[in-house]
Amino acid sequence: MVEDDALQARLLCRILDRLGHESVGPAGSIDDALSYARSAPLDGAILDLNVRERSSLPVAEVLRGRSIPFLFLTGYGSGEVPAGLGKVMRLGKPVEPQRLAAALSAIFEGG
């Protein structure tokens, strides 16, 4: 998980735990996120679209290269996702646990 807001990160970790998922991270910077994305054993990822005023798109590209499914979670209504990334799911903050559960199911099922 890539999230620079400590409160949001703790909340997301709790939600993921309740949903039966194990969190890796959270990464609070793009550099940390890139390190996880390049080498950590990951089944999927949740990326804050903007982390400390830096885009998480380079992280998304690494994950895509490793065929690791991911989704964006953002507090901003806009924020362009390049066409090269295909149809990447984007959820708004704060996210309801049921909506996150449905989104995770969708990305793991390839939909």
Stockholm file with secondary structure:
# STOCKHOLM 1.0

chainA/1-111         MVEDDALQARLLCRILDRLGHESVGPAGSIDDALSYARSAPLDGAILDLNVRERSSLPVAEVLRGRSIPFLFLTGYGSGEVPAGLGKVMRLGKPVEPQRLAAALSAIFEGG
#=GR chainA/1-111 SS CBCSCHHHHHHHHHHHHHTTCCCCCCBCSHHHHHHHHHHSCCSCEEEESEETTEESHHHHHHHHHTTCCEEEEESSSCCCCCGGGCSCCEEESSCCHHHHHHHHHHHHTTC
#=GC SS_cons         CBCSCHHHHHHHHHHHHHTTCCCCCCBCSHHHHHHHHHHSCCSCEEEESEETTEESHHHHHHHHHTTCCEEEEESSSCCCCCGGGCSCCEEESSCCHHHHHHHHHHHHTTC
//
